[in-house]
């Protein structure tokens, strides 16, 4: 493999830092650049850190000097702001001579539920990347398993898993599994020019509860409630924006928009880890 310099945006975030860690193992720390809005928050990653605010194209023109491949981690701002923020980075990549851009998009429907505005903004960025003139690859992430596992104490307190997914199936993934896949998308030019769905075997919320019970010796059950009731529940707990987004995700699960064919084996050249394996990995990493 020829030596390339790879940059990761939002490097101090949960996904960005997982990708940086995987890249260090694959290409070496000297070939990885982390980009963060606040440099101090990313200093523990063991790589060079450069400043990059998604609202500042000039930040990224400086940060991307000498970079061959870029992972654009989807921003966390409201949907109407993300498109312009991502365009800042795409345009800076072109101006700085970046050859390859990989984008972390997401599964879901761009119409029909409360999560759709987020999905629609990601779809626009996907289109902007396809039209950028750069070599590109796009991943559409399944739903992270980690938040459910971090929420077990609350689930136990509340008497079980309660949401609006019904009997819908969800293709779960983990940040470490995605980090492995995105590393491959960054270094393997044979994967260029395509959009890949990245998640493991789809399961129901009942099956999720069973897997958690087996691993953590809990006695969780699953209760389905209406989408409207769940959105109100999440808004009360998390605020209007995030509560609406979370409610929309589970509505999307109920209607089948987080199920389907996974391209993970094509990208990773191995099977995606099972739900039991992802939970075991989580338990091991949190025992250290």
RAZIPE-V892262 format. One line per field, one symbol per residue. ss: DSSP state (H for helix, E for strand, - for the rest). Layout:
ss: ???
This chain:
ss: -----EEE-----HHHHHHHHHHHHHH-HHHEEEEE--HHHHHHH--EEEE-----HHHHHHH-----EEEEE-----HHHHHHHHHHHHHHHHHH---EEEEEEE---------HHHHHHHHHHHHHHH----EEEEEEE-EE-HHHHH-HHHHHHH--EEE------EEEE-HHHHHHHHHHHHH-HHH---EEEE---EE-HHHHHHHHHHHH-----EEE--HHHHHHHHHHHH-HHHHHHHHHHHHHHH---------HHHHH------HHHHHHHHHHH---
